[in-house]
Structures are given as C-alpha cells and as structure tokens.
Amino acid sequence: MGTNLIPIIIPPDQAEAVTAFGDEVRFHLGRQHHGNAVTMFSDLTPPGGGPPPHFHVAEDEWWYILEGEAEFFDGAQWIPVGVGGSVFMPRHSLHTFRNAGRQPLKHLIHTAPAGFENFFKKSAAEFQKGGPPDMPRILEIGAESGIYFPTLAPADAAKRGQPALPPAFVQPGQGQVLYAFGEEATFMLAGAHTGGLFTSFINVTLPGGGPPLHVHENEDEWFFVMAGRVSFFGDGKWTETTPGTAVFAPRKSVHTFKNTGDTPARMLIHSSPAGFEKFFAAAAMEFARPGGPDIGRAVQIAASHGIRIVGP
C-alpha cells in the first residue's frame, strides 16, 4: 500500500490482467495501491457478452464507455449508452450491462469501496479449471463479496435491500462543460447523481497546460490517462505517463500535472467525496470575467473549497 501523502502512478503494463465471465479485465487501482477507496478496472466485453442481472450490497458501481455499443439494464428496461457516456448504479440496484454491438465493448468501471477485485480474481480461478464453471461456487464467491444473482438463485432477491439513490445515466454530450485555469472540464457524474460520494469528469489540457501545484485538503483524486502525453508531479519529481496510466493522489498530497505533448491530453478524473464541481464552477465564473481573471481571487476561491495552491 502506498503512503498517505505521495501520489501513486500505475503504468499500463503494471495493471493486473484477469479473465472471467468471458470478459478481459485489467485492474488499474485497488486495495494494494491506496487502501479501501476504490477499485478501477478496464473491461473488454465481447459481442453479446455481459454478466447476469445482479446487485451489490457493499459497493456502488459506475462506468465510462470508451469504445463500442453498450446497453444497461436498470431493473426495468435496457438503456443504450454511447461512447463517452457514464452510468452510476448505487448499491442494492438490480442491474447489468451487455455488448450490443459487433465489436468488443471497452469500458472503464469503478466500484467503491474497493474489494471487487477479490471477487473477480476468485471467480477467474474457477473459470480457469476448464469446462463449464461451477455455478454454485461462483454464487458462493459472490455472496462472500456481497454480490448476488437473483436470476440464478431466486432466494437471493430477499437480500437486496433498498437503494438510497436512483441510477444515473449521462449520455455523451449531456455533461456540464466548464473552463478554468486553462482546463476544459466536462462533468459527467457529480454529487447530485452520487449522493455526494464522488465527482467524475473529463479533463482536456492543451499542450503546455496544467493546473498550478496544489493540495486537496478534503478529497482523494484519481486519474486515468485516455489520450496524449501527461507528466505528473509527486514526491518531488515529474513522471511521464502514457494512455492507460492510472494515478491516485490521496488527500493532502502535493501534486499537479502538465501536458508535455503537442496535442490535447484527455483524462478521466475523479474526486471523492464530491464537491470539486462546485469549486470549478465558481472558478469558471472568475475566469470568464471580461478582461480575464483576478488570479488572487481564483486562489481564494480554491482555498474556500479546501484546495491550497502551493506553487506555480
């Protein structure tokens, strides 16, 4: 496990690859990196693939669609979600997804708190034995992790409980786009969707751009590099990254990033708990002022939201 105050960088070749349920999964963040905050993994689902309907009693789950054609079941109907769309399923929600296209579906999935990786790895061991999987054992592994499949075991329906929040579907183009500090942020899932659990947004940084060196007093922050060349600062040094890299910056860690390439860089960024969207909206108003922003005022806005600017 990493230290409390140093950002952790996981290159693509260090993501653990696991196959189960017909899906190829690469775990980018989990308990071994930071503790119990979140599990983040990319999932490659073949055409027609997807798990049986199920629910989680111990974790919330959400998706960002990278490639392909996805459909999600919310317990009542199937809903298409395009590339660039996001879905949030709170714990206790009956749900599933499927690849509705002819090409592999690639999506980035999160569960919080962390721990889903244990269920998937134990299940993978069963699938690797050859022949049809031992479904009673798969159901047992699921129950150990608080994941239940009522369509396979009807008695499991009684364990579901009541979701505290409704599912959220944000289609491509529906996110709120804001500009501040030279960054473009498209907020996909915010505190209003997640009950304050986290904020998720797409960040676009122009060549040479990046925020000032800063510290979040209240939030953990993590990143997934989707396109471009991005260098991250942490532990007193800069580290160059490539697409597929994950970074976890715990609260109170000194960090920043910059685009070191010659094309725009795109990242999926999360902060938890939610609230970053409120800071960025206030900062965007300052940066939209005629004549340009008052940088001193922008620094004050950041401080009022628990974000300290500590360097250039």
Secondary structure, DSSP 8 states (H G I E B T S, - for coil): ---SSS-EEE-GGGSEEEEETTEEEEEEE-HHHHSSS-EEEEEEE-TT----SBEESS-EEEEEEEES-EEEE-SS-EEEE-TT-EEEE-TT--BEEEE-SSS-EEEEEEEESS-HHHHHHHHHHHHTTSSS--HHHHHHHHHHTTEE-TTTSGGGGGG----SS--EEE-TT-SEEEEETTEEEEEEE-HHHHTTS-EEEEEEE-TT----SEEESS-EEEEEEEES-EEEEETTEEEEE-TT-EEEE-TT-EEEEEE-SSS-EEEEEEEESS-HHHHHHHHHHHHTSTT---HHHHHHHHHHTTEEE---
